[in-house]
Every structure is written in C-alpha cells, then in structure tokens.
Amino acid sequence: MSGDKGHMVLIHGAFTGGWAMACWAEAMTAAGWTCHTPNLLHHDTPAHGRPHPDLGRTSLVDYADDLARLIRTLPDKPVIVGHSMGGLIAQMLAGRGLARAAVLLAPSPPWGVIPSTDFEILSAVGMVATLGVFWDGPIHPVYRVAADHTLNRLPREERRQIFSRFVPESGRAVFEIMHSTWDMRRASRVEPWTVKCPVLALAGSADKVNSARTVKRIADRYRDTEGKTAFRLYDGFSHWMVSEPGWEEMAADASAWLDRVLP
C-alpha cells in the first residue's frame, strides 16, 4: 500500500528478520507511510538453519552499506526506524545523510557510548567467557537468553513462536556493538554532528539489553537547537518493543512525533 507521507525503512534487530517489524509497518502504513521491511544482509536463511558462509564476518558497516543501496533506490529520503541493533544501524545511516528522520527503538549504542549498567557490562564479559573467540563466526540464538531478556513480556507460547523464527547472527557485528572499545576499526562510530535529522529515541524502563540510561545517553548525543530530537521512556516495557504488549502506544507516539517535526 502506498502512503502519501513518504517512505519509511524499518530495520530489525539481531537474530531476527524483516518479519519482526511487521506490527510497526502495519501501523505506519495505516498512518500514511510507504513501508519497507528488508532483511539485513545474510539474514534470509531459514530459521535456525545453516547460516550464510559470510555471515560470521559480516560487519555493521556491511549491513549499513547494503541498506544504503536500497535507500538510494527510493524516490525520496525515507524515515528510518530501527530496533536494537537496527537502531544503531539507523544512526549510522542518519550519519550518512540518508534519513529524513530516525526513530530508535531500544537502540544499541554507537562507539563512544559506554555501558550504563552492571548487566550491560556483565553481558559483554559473559559473551567472551562463554563463547571465546566469537567474533570470527556466526552466533546461534539461545532460547533461554531471548526468553529472559528480550521476549520476557510475551506469553510463553508467543515467546516460543517468535523464537522459532530467530536466525544466526554475525559474531563480528555483535563484537562491534558489545565490545566496541576493543574494535580498532570503530565500525559503530557515528559522529553526532553528522546526524542532522530529527531523532526520537524510545526506551523501556525494564529493558536490560539496552537500558533506559544508555538510550538516554544516545538521545543526548543528537540534541538539536530546534528541539526536534526527543527521548521517551515507557514504564514497564522491556526490549521487544516491536510487538510486546502496549507497542501500539509507542507506534502512535512515534507517528504523532513525525507529523510534528517533519514538514
């Protein structure tokens, strides 16, 4: 369905695919946007199937480059919505001048934004302790981790149903996010002054993966003199903002914000 407000590219997070953004895409289509929900590079494999041979060494930069090619085929500059890792990629694309506005749902932090909580720090340490040299190959999703920290506000059966669609993720991309201080390439670096579009960052008070404190730090990087950049905190929400109970409120708020800040 074609919308009269322009184009919107919705970027999913780690271990998922374009399907994860379906609820938001439906809401934004109804609000008048033409929505695109692409799979990140090498994420079109069957759920829990054998990953693409290049996936493990695929960088955040590769993801961003692939999406940039898609964006340049659109007739006008899109609004970019990104969840979790997709929220970081949205920042990277905005830094390249490819976004009309950016909506960040529980976004992962760019290089230079340090972890805000013990959980975020211990998660990074735990990755190395559990997986060893994980940044040179694919990482397979683990149900208990997803159920406890990402899908935890969903009913148990829905948790299992959604997890059944999870796919392997790039170890290099995860390293570039969770251990960015060790990344000599600084793949996730986004200079704040290069992001010239309005930014809306949404955080859940119960999100352990990307805590509200971390998301607030991200939003503060992009503060603008016109007051078009905003941070919103949602009480009780966890990390799966794309479809956990109450997601409609967030989508409605984001739609209203876009109507205010865009000409």
Secondary structure, 3 states (H helix, E strand, C coil): CCCCCEEEEEECCCCCCHHHHHHHHHHHHHCCEEEECCCCCCCCCCCCCCCCCCHHHCCHHHHHHHHHHHHCCCCCCCEEEEECHHHHHHHHHHHCCCCCEEEEECCCCCCCCCCCCHHHHHHHHHHHHHHCCCCCCEECCCHHHHHHHCCCCCCHHHHHHHHCCCCCEEHHHHHHHHCHHHCCCCCCCCCHHHCCCCEEEEEECCCCCCCHHHHHHHHHHCCCCCCCCEEEEECCCCCCCCCCCCHHHHHHHHHHHHHHHCC
